[in-house]
Amino acid sequence: MPLGSVRPSPLVEQAAARLREQITGGHWPVGTKLPGETTLAKELGVGRSTLREALRALSGAGLVRSRQGAGVFVVATEPVADWPTRLRRAAVSDVYEVRMLVEVQAAGLAARRRTDEDIAAMRAALDGRRAASEQGDAAFVDADIALHAAVVAAAHNPVLTDLFAEFMPALRQGLIDLLELIDVRTEESNHGDAAHADLVRAVEARDSEEAARVARAELRETLRLLQDHG
């Protein structure tokens, strides 16, 4: 099965795509050693440096692995899903468990590191959550997320902030669906207001243990509901 030459641009992407087709199509099964660089570069009509970049891309996708002195071997026929894709495919309760780990730590850090500007942002978000209690479930969930995001931001750790941002798209619809399923807001439209107010107060008081405790308790209750209705 000849590879066929690729068009001039973008060479690396085209070369990687052509090689990926050979692997995912079963032409090169797992365990197969790929042809040498010279052979592959000639068949694809690219330079060896372009080929190496294409192979690096396939290695990053988990399809091939280079063995020192032996060559490049196929190790999988399906690329490894990237992080956002894996989050979208995961069970909401599983993602929520990891969210708990991130947010409890973030709440404790926020209590130690928060600034006056952070407190103002949290109080504004708390007010926004209260205002959204008169709106639909989607608006309420978005306002709730905004408050939690303000707490995480107050930790002043960009990695925690990025992790939170990655989790929330995967969780948002699940949380909306949960509210619709259990109809908890019929009796209490501003569900969880006391706990969220306690969280803001603990961060403002620089009480890291209390902030972590409140965050853990509030998130654990939602996790329980997700698991019960998952």
C-alpha positions in Angstrom: 0.0 0.0 0.0 2.0 3.0 -1.2 1.9 6.1 1.0 1.8 8.7 -1.8 3.4 12.1 -1.8 2.0 15.0 0.2 1.2 18.5 -0.9 3.7 21.2 0.0 2.0 22.7 3.0 1.7 22.1 5.9 4.1 19.3 5.5 4.5 18.1 9.0 0.7 17.9 9.6 0.1 16.1 6.3 3.0 13.7 6.9 1.7 12.9 10.4 -1.9 12.4 9.1 -0.7 10.0 6.3 1.3 8.0 8.7 -1.6 7.9 11.2 -3.8 6.6 8.5 -1.5 3.7 7.9 -1.4 2.9 11.6 -5.1 3.3 12.4 -6.0 1.5 9.2 -4.1 -1.6 10.3 -1.4 -1.5 7.7 1.2 -1.3 10.5 -0.1 -3.4 13.4 1.0 -2.9 17.0 4.6 -4.1 17.4 5.5 -3.3 13.8 8.8 -1.5 13.2 8.3 1.4 10.8 10.4 1.7 7.7 13.6 3.7 8.1 13.6 7.5 7.9 15.1 7.6 4.4 12.4 5.2 3.1 9.5 7.0 4.7 10.8 10.5 3.8 11.1 9.4 0.2 7.6 7.8 0.0 6.1 10.9 1.6 8.1 13.3 -0.5 9.4 15.3 2.5 12.7 16.0 4.1 14.0 13.9 7.0 13.6 16.8 9.5 9.9 17.1 8.5 9.5 13.3 8.9 11.0 13.4 12.4 8.6 16.2 13.4 5.7 14.0 12.1 6.9 11.0 14.1 7.2 13.2 17.2 3.6 14.1 16.7 2.6 10.5 16.5 4.7 9.7 19.6 2.8 12.4 21.4 -0.5 10.9 20.4 0.7 7.5 21.9 0.9 5.7 18.5 4.6 5.1 18.2 7.6 4.9 20.3 11.3 5.2 19.4 13.7 2.6 20.8 17.3 3.7 21.0 19.3 1.9 18.3 16.3 -0.2 17.2 14.0 2.1 15.4 10.4 3.4 15.7 7.7 0.9 16.6 3.9 1.1 16.6 2.6 0.8 20.2 -1.1 1.6 19.6 -3.6 1.9 16.8 -5.8 4.5 18.4 -4.5 7.9 19.6 -4.6 8.8 23.2 -7.5 11.2 23.9 -6.4 14.6 25.0 -7.4 15.9 28.5 -10.6 17.8 27.5 -11.8 14.8 25.5 -11.2 12.4 28.4 -13.0 14.8 30.8 -16.0 14.9 28.4 -16.2 11.1 28.3 -15.7 10.6 32.0 -18.6 10.1 34.5 -19.7 13.4 36.1 -19.2 11.9 39.6 -15.6 10.9 38.7 -14.8 14.4 37.5 -16.5 15.9 40.6 -14.3 13.8 42.9 -11.2 15.4 41.4 -12.8 18.8 41.5 -13.2 18.3 45.2 -9.5 17.7 45.6 -8.7 20.9 43.7 -11.2 23.2 45.4 -10.6 22.1 48.9 -6.9 22.8 48.5 -7.7 26.1 46.7 -10.0 27.2 49.5 -7.3 26.7 52.1 -4.8 28.6 50.0 -7.2 31.3 49.3 -7.7 32.0 53.0 -4.0 32.5 53.4 -3.3 34.4 50.2 -6.5 36.4 49.4 -6.3 40.1 48.8 -9.0 42.8 49.4 -9.7 42.7 45.7 -10.3 38.9 45.9 -12.8 39.4 48.7 -14.6 42.0 46.7 -14.8 39.6 43.8 -16.1 36.8 46.0 -18.7 39.0 47.6 -19.9 40.2 44.1 -20.1 36.6 43.0 -22.1 35.6 46.1 -24.5 38.5 45.3 -24.7 37.2 41.7 -25.5 33.7 42.9 -28.3 35.1 45.1 -29.7 37.1 42.2 -29.5 34.1 39.9 -31.6 32.1 42.4 -34.7 33.7 40.8 -33.7 32.5 37.4 -33.5 29.1 35.7 -31.2 26.2 36.7 -28.6 27.0 34.0 -28.2 30.6 35.2 -28.0 29.5 38.8 -25.3 26.9 38.0 -23.3 29.5 36.0 -23.5 31.9 39.0 -22.5 29.1 41.4 -19.5 28.3 39.2 -18.5 32.0 39.1 -18.4 32.1 42.9 -16.3 28.9 43.1 -14.0 30.4 40.4 -13.5 33.5 42.5 -12.4 31.4 45.4 -10.0 29.4 43.3 -8.6 32.6 41.8 -7.9 33.9 45.3 -5.5 31.0 45.8 -3.2 32.7 43.3 -2.0 29.4 41.9 -2.3 29.4 38.1 -2.2 25.6 37.9 -5.2 25.3 40.2 -7.0 28.0 38.2 -6.3 26.1 35.0 -7.5 22.8 36.4 -10.7 24.4 37.6 -11.3 25.9 34.2 -10.7 22.5 32.6 -13.2 20.7 34.9 -16.1 23.1 34.7 -17.2 22.6 31.1 -17.4 18.8 31.8 -19.4 19.4 35.0 -21.7 22.2 34.0 -24.4 20.2 32.2 -24.2 17.4 34.7 -25.0 19.9 37.5 -27.8 21.5 35.5 -29.3 18.0 34.9 -28.9 17.2 38.6 -30.9 20.2 39.7 -33.7 19.4 37.2 -33.7 15.8 38.3 -33.9 16.3 42.1 -35.9 19.6 41.9 -34.1 20.8 45.0 -34.7 24.5 44.2 -38.5 24.2 44.3 -38.4 24.5 48.1 -35.1 26.5 48.3 -34.4 28.5 45.2 -31.1 29.7 46.6 -29.9 26.2 47.5 -26.7 26.2 49.4 -26.5 29.9 50.1 -25.5 29.5 53.8 -22.6 27.2 53.0 -21.3 29.6 50.3 -21.6 32.6 52.6 -19.7 30.6 55.2 -17.0 29.9 52.7 -16.6 33.5 51.8 -16.4 34.5 55.4 -13.8 31.9 56.2 -11.6 33.1 53.4 -12.1 36.7 54.4 -11.1 35.8 58.0 -8.0 34.0 56.7 -9.1 30.8 58.4 -7.7 28.2 56.1 -8.9 25.2 58.0 -12.4 26.4 58.2 -12.4 27.4 54.5 -11.2 23.9 53.5 -13.8 22.3 55.8 -16.7 24.3 54.5 -15.7 23.7 50.9 -15.3 20.0 51.5 -18.7 19.7 53.2 -20.5 21.6 50.5 -18.9 19.8 47.6 -19.3 16.4 49.3 -23.0 16.9 49.5 -23.3 17.6 45.8 -21.1 14.6 45.1 -23.4 12.4 47.1 -26.4 13.6 45.1 -24.5 13.0 41.8 -23.7 9.5 42.9 -27.2 8.7 44.1 -28.7 9.9 40.9 -25.9 9.0 38.4 
